[in-house]
Amino acid sequence: MATIRVPEVVPSPPEDSEKLMKAFEGLGTDEKAIIRVLGQRNASQRKKIKETFQQIYKKSLIDCLDSELSGDFGRAVILWAYDPSERDARLANKALKSRRKNITELQVLVEIACASSPHHLAAVRQAYCALFERSLEEDIISNVSLPVQKVLVRLVSSYRYDKEAVDSSIANMEAVILHDAIRTKNLDDDDLVWILSIRNIFQLRATFQCYKDNYGKSIDEDIRACGKGILESILKVVVWCIDSPERHFAEVVRASIVGLGTDEDSLTRAIVTRAEIDMMKVKGEYFNANKSSLDNAVIGDTSGDYKDFLMTLLGAKI
């Protein structure tokens, strides 16, 4: 359910590389050409373009983009140009190095752990080690305090079974365990953290449904009722990213544009990371929740090349 529009006939990597080099040369940068090329290529195509660009011009495409572009537009294009695993590794590192360490930053780690495939999470962890010469778990322990640290380490260390496998008896039993921990506000309970971090998403969705059927409220509602601290917020994001990642990312977009000013980093992250995955579903969730289109929200809160690039990823013809 991606939104990017890849042309029916895709130019060869040498052709795309030449167009990009021409966009960098001359008086001023041709931002529109960069959008037309990179904004309409999938991850494997972008990887081949980067490799071919390096071979032909003996230059890094990422370095050229960094020197030619600036501001939110430049950051968005570079984030898109990275391989998905490297992109998420860099997003995770940026979140962990932030001074604030609030839900806006730390939810990035939950998204990577719970709204991605197990194979992607493993690739992110490998990329993180290669880029920063430390494991993702090490940096979480160094930069995040307990009890949130405990939850995040378990989540990013997990390798879930990725096929649909559900045991209804386990779902009912573990709904009871989750309810008991939440009822007593013991949100870093070992069993609760274990269940959320190791069960496959289909099993957990069945457990969440049992929870609602048995206790009359959804698990995220009961978690929110425990308080407004960072642990409660993190666990709510865990539940949403497992149960309905499109719902979570629709909320990330809404939160990024509500009020005075726009949180461009969050808006960019949501669109760039989901444009090739489930952005059509995110759009649907956004409309259901806000009775307005996500496209119009982006148009109303962004401008210039930055707006055009995001809209290209959202499937608009620019």
C-alpha positions in Angstrom: 0.0 0.0 0.0 2.8 2.4 -1.0 2.1 5.9 -2.3 5.2 6.6 -4.4 4.7 6.5 -8.1 7.4 4.6 -10.0 7.3 5.2 -13.7 6.2 2.3 -15.9 9.4 2.7 -17.8 12.2 3.4 -15.3 15.4 5.1 -16.7 18.6 3.2 -16.2 20.8 4.0 -13.2 23.4 5.7 -15.5 20.6 7.9 -17.0 19.3 8.8 -13.5 22.9 9.5 -12.3 23.5 11.8 -15.3 20.3 13.7 -14.6 21.3 14.1 -10.9 24.8 15.4 -11.8 23.3 17.9 -14.3 21.0 19.0 -11.5 24.0 19.7 -9.3 26.0 21.6 -12.0 25.6 25.0 -13.4 24.2 28.1 -11.7 22.0 26.9 -8.9 20.7 23.5 -8.1 17.8 22.0 -10.1 15.7 20.9 -7.2 12.8 19.8 -9.4 15.0 17.4 -11.3 16.2 15.8 -8.0 12.6 15.4 -6.9 11.6 13.9 -10.2 14.3 11.3 -10.1 14.7 10.3 -6.4 11.1 10.9 -5.4 9.9 8.4 -8.0 12.3 5.5 -7.4 11.9 2.6 -4.9 14.6 1.6 -2.4 16.3 -0.9 -4.6 16.4 1.6 -7.5 17.8 4.3 -5.3 20.5 2.0 -4.1 21.5 1.2 -7.7 21.6 4.9 -8.5 23.9 5.6 -5.6 26.2 2.8 -6.6 26.3 3.9 -10.2 26.7 7.6 -9.3 29.8 6.6 -7.3 31.2 4.5 -10.1 30.8 7.1 -12.8 31.6 10.3 -10.9 33.8 9.0 -8.1 31.6 11.0 -5.7 29.1 10.0 -3.0 25.5 10.9 -4.0 24.7 11.5 -0.4 27.6 14.0 0.0 26.5 15.8 -3.2 22.9 16.1 -1.9 24.3 17.4 1.4 26.4 20.1 -0.2 23.7 21.2 -2.7 20.5 21.1 -0.6 19.6 22.7 2.7 16.9 23.0 5.3 13.9 20.6 5.7 14.0 19.8 2.0 17.6 18.7 2.1 17.1 16.7 5.2 14.1 14.9 3.7 15.8 14.1 0.4 18.9 12.7 2.2 16.8 10.6 4.6 15.0 9.2 1.6 18.2 8.5 -0.3 19.7 6.3 2.5 19.1 2.6 2.4 16.1 2.0 4.8 18.2 0.1 7.4 20.8 2.9 7.5 18.1 5.5 7.6 16.5 4.0 10.6 19.8 3.4 12.3 20.6 7.1 11.9 17.1 8.1 13.1 17.6 5.9 16.2 21.0 7.4 16.9 19.6 10.9 16.6 16.8 10.1 19.0 19.2 8.7 21.5 21.6 11.6 21.3 18.8 14.2 21.8 18.9 16.0 25.0 15.1 15.9 25.5 14.5 12.1 25.5 10.7 12.7 25.4 8.1 10.6 23.6 8.6 12.5 20.4 12.2 11.2 20.3 11.9 7.8 21.9 8.9 6.7 19.9 11.3 6.4 16.9 12.9 3.3 18.6 9.4 1.8 19.1 8.5 2.4 15.5 11.7 0.6 14.3 11.1 -2.3 16.7 7.4 -2.8 16.4 6.2 -1.3 13.1 8.9 -3.0 11.0 9.6 -6.6 10.0 12.0 -8.7 12.1 14.4 -8.8 9.2 14.4 -5.0 8.9 15.0 -4.6 12.7 18.0 -7.0 12.4 19.4 -5.0 9.5 19.0 -1.8 11.4 20.9 -3.2 14.4 23.7 -4.3 12.0 23.8 -0.9 10.3 23.9 0.8 13.7 27.0 -1.1 14.8 28.7 -0.4 11.5 27.9 3.3 11.6 28.5 4.1 15.2 30.8 1.3 16.5 28.4 0.5 19.3 25.3 -1.6 19.5 21.9 0.0 19.6 21.3 -1.7 22.9 24.5 -0.2 24.4 23.4 3.3 23.4 19.9 2.8 24.8 21.4 1.8 28.1 23.8 4.7 28.1 21.2 7.3 27.2 17.8 6.2 28.5 16.9 5.7 32.2 14.9 2.9 33.8 12.2 1.7 33.5 11.9 2.9 29.8 15.4 1.6 29.1 14.3 -1.9 30.1 11.3 -1.8 27.7 13.3 -0.4 24.7 16.2 -2.8 25.1 13.9 -5.8 25.1 12.0 -4.5 22.1 15.0 -3.8 19.9 16.7 -7.1 20.9 13.7 -9.1 19.8 13.4 -11.2 16.6 9.7 -12.1 16.3 8.3 -14.9 14.2 7.0 -13.1 11.1 4.3 -15.5 9.9 0.6 -15.6 11.0 0.4 -17.9 14.0 -2.2 -17.5 16.7 -3.0 -19.6 19.7 -6.3 -18.5 21.2 -5.6 -20.1 24.6 -2.3 -18.2 24.9 -4.1 -15.0 23.9 -6.6 -15.4 26.7 -4.0 -16.3 29.2 -1.7 -13.5 28.4 -4.5 -11.0 28.3 -5.0 -11.8 32.0 -1.3 -11.3 32.7 -1.3 -7.9 30.9 -4.4 -6.8 32.7 -3.1 -7.7 36.1 0.1 -5.8 35.5 -1.7 -2.7 34.2 -4.4 -2.8 36.9 -1.6 -2.7 39.5 0.3 0.0 37.5 3.3 -2.3 37.3 4.0 -1.3 33.7 7.6 -2.6 33.6 6.5 -6.0 34.9 8.8 -8.7 33.5 6.0 -10.8 32.1 4.3 -7.7 30.4 7.6 -6.7 28.8 8.3 -10.2 27.7 4.9 -10.7 26.1 5.1 -7.4 24.2 8.6 -8.0 23.0 8.7 -11.6 21.8 5.2 -12.6 20.6 4.5 -12.3 16.9 2.2 -9.4 15.9 -0.7 -11.6 15.0 -0.6 -13.3 18.3 -0.4 -9.9 20.1 -3.3 -8.6 18.1 -5.4 -11.6 19.2 -4.3 -10.9 22.8 -5.3 -7.3 22.6 -8.7 -8.3 21.2 -9.1 -10.8 24.1 -8.2 -8.0 26.5 -10.9 -5.7 25.2 -13.5 -8.5 25.0 -12.8 -9.6 28.6 -12.3 -6.3 30.3 -14.4 -3.8 28.3 -11.7 -1.4 27.4 -8.8 -1.5 25.0 -5.3 -2.1 26.4 -4.1 1.3 25.3 -7.0 2.9 27.1 -6.1 1.2 30.4 -2.4 2.1 29.9 -3.3 5.8 29.5 -5.4 5.6 32.6 -2.3 4.7 34.6 -0.8 8.1 34.1 0.9 10.5 31.7 4.5 9.6 32.2 7.0 8.6 29.5 6.6 4.9 30.3 2.8 5.0 29.8 3.4 7.0 26.5 6.0 4.5 25.3 3.7 1.5 26.0 0.8 3.1 24.2 3.0 3.6 21.2 4.1 -0.1 21.4 0.5 -1.2 21.4 -0.4 1.0 18.5 2.6 0.1 16.4 1.8 -3.6 16.8 -1.9 -3.4 16.5 -2.3 -0.7 13.9 0.9 1.0 12.7 -1.1 3.1 10.2 -3.1 4.6 13.1 0.2 5.5 14.9 1.7 7.2 11.9 -1.5 9.1 11.2 -1.3 10.4 14.8 2.4 11.3 14.2 1.4 13.4 11.2 -1.4 15.1 13.1 0.7 15.9 16.1 3.4 17.3 13.9 1.2 20.0 12.4 -1.2 20.8 15.2 -0.7 24.1 17.1 1.8 26.8 16.4 4.6 25.7 14.0 5.3 22.4 12.4 7.5 19.6 13.7 9.1 19.0 10.4 11.4 16.2 11.6 8.4 14.1 12.7 6.4 14.9 9.6 9.3 14.0 7.4 10.0 10.8 9.3 6.4 9.6 9.1 6.2 10.2 5.3 9.7 9.0 4.3 9.6 5.8 6.4 6.1 4.7 5.4 5.8 5.9 1.7 6.9 2.5 0.5 5.1 0.5 3.1 1.6 1.5 4.2 1.1 5.2 3.5 -2.2 4.6 1.7 -3.5 3.0 5.0 -2.0 5.9 7.0 -4.0 8.4 4.8 -7.2 6.4 5.4 -6.6 6.4 9.2 -5.8 10.1 9.1 -9.1 10.9 7.3 -11.1 8.7 9.7 -9.6 10.4 12.7 -9.6 14.0 11.5 -12.3 14.2 8.8 -9.7 15.9 6.4 -7.1 14.6 4.1 -3.5 14.0 5.0 -2.5 15.5 1.6 -4.3 18.8 2.5 -2.7 18.9 5.9 0.8 18.6 4.3 0.0 21.2 1.7 -1.3 23.6 4.4 1.7 23.3 6.7 4.7 23.1 4.2 5.9 25.1 1.3 8.4 25.2 -1.6 10.5 22.2 -2.6 10.0 20.6 0.8 6.2 20.5 0.1 6.7 19.3 -3.4 9.0 16.4 -2.3 6.7 15.2 0.4 3.7 15.4 -2.0 5.7 13.4 -4.5 6.2 10.7 -1.9 2.5 10.8 -1.2 1.8 10.1 -4.8 1.0 13.5 -6.2 2.1 14.5 -9.7 4.4 17.5 -9.3 
